[in-house]
Amino acid sequence: MPSPFRGEFRRNLMSYNYPFRQRAHRERHLAAPFLEERNEYLNHLLQRGTSVPRVQSISRTLLSVIHFLRLDTDSAVTVHAIDDATKQWKESIEKSAKRKVSSVSFDDFRRAAINWMQYRNLLIETPKPSTPYGDLLPNYIFHIKVTRGMTAGSVKNYYHRVLWFLRWAEARREVFADITLQDVEQYIAEDCVPKVKLRTVVSCCGALRTFFRYAEREGLTANRIATGIIVPSVPRYDPNPRGPRWREVRMMISAASGEKSTDLRARAILLLLSVYGLRSSEVTRLSVDDIDWFDESILIRRAKHGGSQRFPLQYEVGDAILRYLRQGRPACECRSLFVTVHTPFRAIPVGALLTMVRRRAAALGIKSPQPGPRGLRHSCATQLLHKGHSLAEISDFLGHRNPMTVSVYAKSSSVALRKVAAFSLGGLR
């Protein structure tokens, strides 16, 4: 149900009577340039579902945007000009108020300026820099998307690994066909090994080897570089646990027992990550329609191979989700199971899951090599292994893409899945 204050705010906005408590603030808004344009934009934000306090904050920021961009006519501005104005605003605040401007405030000012100018069609977009060697990289990315069925995250990683190399190579070789294996080895030795971890070097070598295989098949190079790229070997299995211990996982879940909407949402997410070992993207993809309350099951759409699996809904998980839906989830049209706390309501982004898990682990003093959602996935696999489940069952349960695992999954029964999904959280209250 919309807030009555929202309706009052909108009526005051339309009548140019800003409902600010301080008279000086209201007079500043009425006296500043582009009053009608600002009112139109602020009404647009309200119609999108932006909260009233947020609209008030943006309306104050727009006054500074007008001042530091020196706007007096409906002239277009560039992103570079907005960046300069943002820096001037930051320096002015720090000089007059003698306080540091946070990165959040800095980004808010820049974002408010860009969004307002975009809304008015007065923003001159900065053209994206062209990729090295023409359309070679875009064509390669299209190829791996179609033929290999990679996830968006994997495609992004491959894109950046190859892009960094091509930028390095373009400064040394004008023609792509002139690149040699020695160039690749020099790049790995000088720009990869000293700067990144071993696993990142392995990822870079794998991406370059796949890229040069594509280039050789397309006849873009005849130097047979792909076979010469040696991928360093790393231990496939780390004997040390990469995620938090199971008692630490229980601590995190127990700590999220408050009545706030953020706690209710966090508890449900932590349980899904630790009990089912879901990936972050699999949690954000969940819809309210994926839970069958009559059958007590949940549908998981796998991120890696694009398939889906339906699992029995573990009791604690179902109870946490139900409490979130009844007491914590905002009433909105978005069908995603987990939505943002503030308007406009939308599916919670993957980055928010990473931040939430890391902050809650840090607040409890929990330290692990992977403190985010991936660490909870490791903890889930370790706990299942300690409970005596086979590697085939665990691989199936976690939705691995390995062909051997898929063949095992084809033979798995719902009874086996129920056995894996029914383990106890071990004293969780």
Order of alpha helices (4+ residues) and beta strands (2+ residues): alpha-alpha-alpha-alpha-beta-alpha-alpha-beta-alpha-alpha-alpha-alpha-alpha-alpha-alpha-beta-beta-beta-alpha-alpha-alpha-alpha-alpha-alpha
